[in-house]
Amino acid sequence: MSEMDTVAFTVENRIAWVKFNRPEKRNCMNPALNRRMLDVLDELEFRDDVGVLVLTGEGTSWSAGMDLKAFAAG
């Protein structure tokens, strides 16, 4: 999975739906997801068509937290 695929978003009716997309890892946050999330938030922050942002996750979990194995690997 590419870094761009780790977080996706859509905007509908002034709502930005931001979705973590690592369901096989219960959407654990790794360095790639964190970088992509910062890019997405930067992109959405000043958009006139966004009034609220909702975070969600693909699959059965929103997020299981940090991916400790990925962070330990550096």
C-alpha positions as CSV (number, residue, x, y, z in Angstrom):
1,M,0.0,0.0,0.0
2,S,1.3,3.4,-0.9
3,E,1.5,6.2,1.6
4,M,-1.2,8.1,-0.3
5,D,-3.6,5.1,0.3
6,T,-3.3,5.1,4.1
7,V,-5.7,8.1,4.6
8,A,-8.5,9.0,2.2
9,F,-11.1,11.8,2.4
10,T,-14.2,13.0,0.7
11,V,-16.1,16.3,1.2
12,E,-20.0,16.3,1.1
13,N,-22.3,19.0,2.3
14,R,-19.5,20.9,4.1
15,I,-18.4,17.7,6.0
16,A,-14.9,16.3,5.4
17,W,-15.0,12.5,5.9
18,V,-11.4,11.4,6.7
19,K,-10.8,7.7,6.8
20,F,-7.8,5.7,8.0
21,N,-7.2,2.9,5.6
22,R,-5.1,0.1,7.2
23,P,-7.9,-2.3,8.2
24,E,-5.6,-5.3,8.2
25,K,-3.7,-3.6,11.1
26,R,-6.9,-2.2,12.7
27,N,-5.9,1.2,11.4
28,C,-2.8,1.4,13.6
29,M,-0.9,4.6,13.0
30,N,2.5,4.2,11.4
31,P,4.9,6.9,10.1
32,A,3.4,6.8,6.6
33,L,-0.2,7.2,7.9
34,N,0.9,10.1,10.2
35,R,2.6,11.9,7.3
36,R,-0.4,11.4,5.0
37,M,-2.7,12.6,7.8
38,L,-0.8,15.8,8.2
39,D,-1.0,16.4,4.4
40,V,-4.8,15.8,4.4
41,L,-5.3,18.1,7.4
42,D,-3.2,20.8,5.7
43,E,-5.2,20.4,2.5
44,L,-8.6,20.6,4.3
45,E,-7.8,23.3,6.9
46,F,-8.6,26.4,4.8
47,R,-11.1,25.0,2.3
48,D,-14.3,27.1,2.1
49,D,-16.4,24.0,1.4
50,V,-15.4,22.3,4.7
51,G,-17.2,23.2,8.0
52,V,-16.5,20.1,10.0
53,L,-14.2,17.1,9.9
54,V,-15.1,13.6,10.9
55,L,-12.4,10.9,11.5
56,T,-13.3,7.3,10.8
57,G,-11.6,4.1,9.9
58,E,-11.9,1.4,7.3
59,G,-13.1,-2.0,8.6
60,T,-14.1,-2.8,12.1
61,S,-11.9,-0.4,14.0
62,W,-11.3,3.4,14.0
63,S,-7.8,2.9,15.3
64,A,-5.9,0.5,17.6
65,G,-3.4,3.3,18.3
66,M,0.3,3.3,17.4
67,D,1.8,0.6,15.3
68,L,4.6,-0.1,17.7
69,K,6.4,-2.6,15.4
70,A,6.6,0.0,12.7
71,F,7.9,2.7,15.0
72,A,10.5,0.4,16.6
73,A,11.8,-0.5,13.2
74,G,12.4,3.2,12.6
